[in-house]
Amino acid sequence: MRIQAATPSQYNEIIDVWESSVRATHDFLPEATLQKLKVAIYKEYLPQLSVYVAVTEDNKITGFIGVDQNKLEMLFISQSHRGSGIGKQLLRFAIEQLAITDVDVNEQNPQAIGFYQHMGFRQFARSEKDGEGNPFPILHLRLHTK
């Protein structure tokens, strides 16, 4: 597996990975919200972020990250590759190569919270609503430095 900068020609495959991951981990999202987010991510978020993909030897995208300055905005792994270490590799890349220190996570996604805590992040704040104004509380995490 290698990590490389994404290109717009990969956005459709990235969206497929996103949807696979969200359906496995965000069961609290209504279908209408998921579809609305899918369009927004494709048209608005991906073009504005620094996006990197985890790619297999046969050029299949298995996960991706989206970064804005020091904040990890997205980390998603395809359902079929969850638990294989790709998330850890992408997060380490984001920390070591892109200098990220912060990440937001849905409070209703305990697997993600546990993952980030295991990787050294600690909660420093909480918001009652997500960035779109939906009633999905967000935990704001920061990389804990010793």
C-alpha atoms as a printed R data frame, in Angstrom:
    type eleno elety resid chain resno       x      y       z
1   ATOM     1    CA   MET     A     1   0.000  0.000   0.000
2   ATOM     2    CA   ARG     A     2   1.182  3.503  -0.769
3   ATOM     3    CA   ILE     A     3  -0.126  6.937   0.155
4   ATOM     4    CA   GLN     A     4  -0.283  9.579  -2.550
5   ATOM     5    CA   ALA     A     5  -1.963 12.884  -3.291
6   ATOM     6    CA   ALA     A     6  -5.424 12.441  -4.785
7   ATOM     7    CA   THR     A     7  -6.461 13.841  -8.141
8   ATOM     8    CA   PRO     A     8  -9.953 14.999  -9.183
9   ATOM     9    CA   SER     A     9 -10.171 11.978 -11.492
10  ATOM    10    CA   GLN     A    10 -10.210  9.820  -8.336
11  ATOM    11    CA   TYR     A    11 -13.121 11.631  -6.662
12  ATOM    12    CA   ASN     A    12 -15.749  9.081  -7.751
13  ATOM    13    CA   GLU     A    13 -13.749  6.232  -6.222
14  ATOM    14    CA   ILE     A    14 -13.064  8.334  -3.104
15  ATOM    15    CA   ILE     A    15 -16.807  8.949  -2.730
16  ATOM    16    CA   ASP     A    16 -17.417  5.193  -3.019
17  ATOM    17    CA   VAL     A    17 -14.934  4.622  -0.169
18  ATOM    18    CA   TRP     A    18 -16.579  7.391   1.852
19  ATOM    19    CA   GLU     A    19 -20.050  5.901   1.417
20  ATOM    20    CA   SER     A    20 -18.870  2.381   2.248
21  ATOM    21    CA   SER     A    21 -17.223  3.647   5.422
22  ATOM    22    CA   VAL     A    22 -20.091  5.892   6.508
23  ATOM    23    CA   ARG     A    23 -22.661  3.139   6.046
24  ATOM    24    CA   ALA     A    24 -20.538  0.899   8.307
25  ATOM    25    CA   THR     A    25 -19.858  3.461  11.043
26  ATOM    26    CA   HIS     A    26 -22.499  6.202  10.986
27  ATOM    27    CA   ASP     A    27 -25.751  4.292  11.397
28  ATOM    28    CA   PHE     A    28 -27.225  7.319  13.186
29  ATOM    29    CA   LEU     A    29 -27.307  9.320   9.930
30  ATOM    30    CA   PRO     A    30 -30.658  9.361   8.126
31  ATOM    31    CA   GLU     A    31 -30.436  8.377   4.445
32  ATOM    32    CA   ALA     A    32 -31.412 11.881   3.296
33  ATOM    33    CA   THR     A    33 -28.572 13.406   5.341
34  ATOM    34    CA   LEU     A    34 -26.105 10.858   3.978
35  ATOM    35    CA   GLN     A    35 -27.091 11.652   0.384
36  ATOM    36    CA   LYS     A    36 -26.856 15.402   1.010
37  ATOM    37    CA   LEU     A    37 -23.399 14.979   2.560
38  ATOM    38    CA   LYS     A    38 -22.274 12.798  -0.339
39  ATOM    39    CA   VAL     A    39 -22.986 15.596  -2.816
40  ATOM    40    CA   ALA     A    40 -21.387 18.251  -0.588
41  ATOM    41    CA   ILE     A    41 -18.241 16.194  -0.089
42  ATOM    42    CA   TYR     A    42 -17.842 15.650  -3.824
43  ATOM    43    CA   LYS     A    43 -18.580 19.215  -4.917
44  ATOM    44    CA   GLU     A    44 -17.399 21.310  -1.972
45  ATOM    45    CA   TYR     A    45 -15.128 19.485   0.463
46  ATOM    46    CA   LEU     A    46 -12.787 17.412  -1.704
47  ATOM    47    CA   PRO     A    47 -11.795 20.329  -3.983
48  ATOM    48    CA   GLN     A    48 -10.960 22.518  -0.959
49  ATOM    49    CA   LEU     A    49  -8.920 20.007   1.058
50  ATOM    50    CA   SER     A    50  -5.512 18.426   0.674
51  ATOM    51    CA   VAL     A    51  -6.624 14.863  -0.041
52  ATOM    52    CA   TYR     A    52  -4.407 11.791   0.101
53  ATOM    53    CA   VAL     A    53  -5.395  8.247  -0.791
54  ATOM    54    CA   ALA     A    54  -4.204  4.837   0.333
55  ATOM    55    CA   VAL     A    55  -3.743  2.833  -2.852
56  ATOM    56    CA   THR     A    56  -3.105 -0.885  -3.339
57  ATOM    57    CA   GLU     A    57  -0.569 -2.230  -5.814
58  ATOM    58    CA   ASP     A    58  -3.352 -2.594  -8.391
59  ATOM    59    CA   ASN     A    59  -4.288  1.105  -7.867
60  ATOM    60    CA   LYS     A    60  -7.475  0.478  -5.862
61  ATOM    61    CA   ILE     A    61  -8.257  3.196  -3.307
62  ATOM    62    CA   THR     A    62  -8.860  1.635   0.109
63  ATOM    63    CA   GLY     A    63  -8.967  4.778   2.242
64  ATOM    64    CA   PHE     A    64  -8.342  8.504   2.227
65  ATOM    65    CA   ILE     A    65  -7.707 11.559   4.356
66  ATOM    66    CA   GLY     A    66  -8.655 15.184   3.836
67  ATOM    67    CA   VAL     A    67  -6.608 17.860   5.605
68  ATOM    68    CA   ASP     A    68  -7.026 21.605   6.048
69  ATOM    69    CA   GLN     A    69  -3.989 23.230   7.663
70  ATOM    70    CA   ASN     A    70  -3.412 21.422  10.980
71  ATOM    71    CA   LYS     A    71  -6.815 19.732  11.059
72  ATOM    72    CA   LEU     A    72  -7.748 16.287   9.843
73  ATOM    73    CA   GLU     A    73 -11.149 16.871   8.255
74  ATOM    74    CA   MET     A    74 -11.707 13.336   6.959
75  ATOM    75    CA   LEU     A    75 -10.346  9.847   7.442
76  ATOM    76    CA   PHE     A    76 -12.367  7.081   5.854
77  ATOM    77    CA   ILE     A    77 -11.526  3.445   5.113
78  ATOM    78    CA   SER     A    78 -13.597  1.222   2.831
79  ATOM    79    CA   GLN     A    79 -15.757 -1.263   4.695
80  ATOM    80    CA   SER     A    80 -13.813 -4.200   3.228
81  ATOM    81    CA   HIS     A    81 -10.466 -2.848   4.499
82  ATOM    82    CA   ARG     A    82 -11.437 -1.705   7.996
83  ATOM    83    CA   GLY     A    83  -9.223 -3.188  10.692
84  ATOM    84    CA   SER     A    84  -6.283 -3.773   8.353
85  ATOM    85    CA   GLY     A    85  -4.063 -0.928   9.621
86  ATOM    86    CA   ILE     A    86  -4.740  1.487   6.765
87  ATOM    87    CA   GLY     A    87  -6.351  4.029   9.089
88  ATOM    88    CA   LYS     A    88  -3.292  4.008  11.350
89  ATOM    89    CA   GLN     A    89  -0.988  4.455   8.369
90  ATOM    90    CA   LEU     A    90  -3.029  7.348   7.002
91  ATOM    91    CA   LEU     A    91  -3.235  9.026  10.419
92  ATOM    92    CA   ARG     A    92   0.505  8.636  11.017
93  ATOM    93    CA   PHE     A    93   1.132 10.129   7.576
94  ATOM    94    CA   ALA     A    94  -1.145 13.069   8.435
95  ATOM    95    CA   ILE     A    95   0.645 13.637  11.758
96  ATOM    96    CA   GLU     A    96   4.211 13.153  10.528
97  ATOM    97    CA   GLN     A    97   4.046 14.580   7.000
98  ATOM    98    CA   LEU     A    98   1.189 17.090   7.190
99  ATOM    99    CA   ALA     A    99   1.569 18.213  10.835
100 ATOM   100    CA   ILE     A   100  -2.073 17.720  11.804
101 ATOM   101    CA   THR     A   101  -2.911 18.183  15.481
102 ATOM   102    CA   ASP     A   102  -6.720 18.356  15.572
103 ATOM   103    CA   VAL     A   103  -9.664 16.222  14.486
104 ATOM   104    CA   ASP     A   104 -13.421 16.351  15.029
105 ATOM   105    CA   VAL     A   105 -15.397 13.151  15.500
106 ATOM   106    CA   ASN     A   106 -19.096 12.376  15.819
107 ATOM   107    CA   GLU     A   107 -19.932 11.587  19.431
108 ATOM   108    CA   GLN     A   108 -22.184  8.798  18.110
109 ATOM   109    CA   ASN     A   109 -19.202  7.026  16.505
110 ATOM   110    CA   PRO     A   110 -17.523  5.253  19.454
111 ATOM   111    CA   GLN     A   111 -15.205  3.243  17.186
112 ATOM   112    CA   ALA     A   112 -13.679  6.439  15.802
113 ATOM   113    CA   ILE     A   113 -13.397  7.996  19.256
114 ATOM   114    CA   GLY     A   114 -11.562  4.912  20.525
115 ATOM   115    CA   PHE     A   115  -9.286  4.875  17.479
116 ATOM   116    CA   TYR     A   116  -8.227  8.503  17.892
117 ATOM   117    CA   GLN     A   117  -7.768  8.130  21.650
118 ATOM   118    CA   HIS     A   118  -5.606  5.060  21.044
119 ATOM   119    CA   MET     A   119  -3.554  7.125  18.592
120 ATOM   120    CA   GLY     A   120  -2.916  9.831  21.204
121 ATOM   121    CA   PHE     A   121  -5.768 12.305  20.762
122 ATOM   122    CA   ARG     A   122  -7.668 13.811  23.704
123 ATOM   123    CA   GLN     A   123 -10.969 15.690  23.802
124 ATOM   124    CA   PHE     A   124 -10.674 19.426  24.428
125 ATOM   125    CA   ALA     A   125 -14.191 20.598  23.493
126 ATOM   126    CA   ARG     A   126 -17.667 19.458  22.423
127 ATOM   127    CA   SER     A   127 -20.300 20.959  20.107
128 ATOM   128    CA   GLU     A   128 -23.998 20.076  20.283
129 ATOM   129    CA   LYS     A   129 -24.366 20.196  16.480
130 ATOM   130    CA   ASP     A   130 -22.218 19.202  13.530
131 ATOM   131    CA   GLY     A   131 -20.780 21.687  11.039
132 ATOM   132    CA   GLU     A   132 -23.967 21.564   8.971
133 ATOM   133    CA   GLY     A   133 -26.136 22.462  11.971
134 ATOM   134    CA   ASN     A   134 -27.519 18.937  12.368
135 ATOM   135    CA   PRO     A   135 -28.166 17.534  15.870
136 ATOM   136    CA   PHE     A   136 -25.151 15.208  15.800
137 ATOM   137    CA   PRO     A   137 -22.776 16.213  18.636
138 ATOM   138    CA   ILE     A   138 -19.123 16.628  17.703
139 ATOM   139    CA   LEU     A   139 -16.121 15.978  19.923
140 ATOM   140    CA   HIS     A   140 -13.082 18.145  19.215
141 ATOM   141    CA   LEU     A   141  -9.860 16.202  19.752
142 ATOM   142    CA   ARG     A   142  -6.241 17.315  19.843
143 ATOM   143    CA   LEU     A   143  -3.069 15.281  19.605
144 ATOM   144    CA   HIS     A   144  -1.653 14.939  23.101
145 ATOM   145    CA   THR     A   145   2.046 15.701  23.279
146 ATOM   146    CA   LYS     A   146   4.003 14.461  26.233
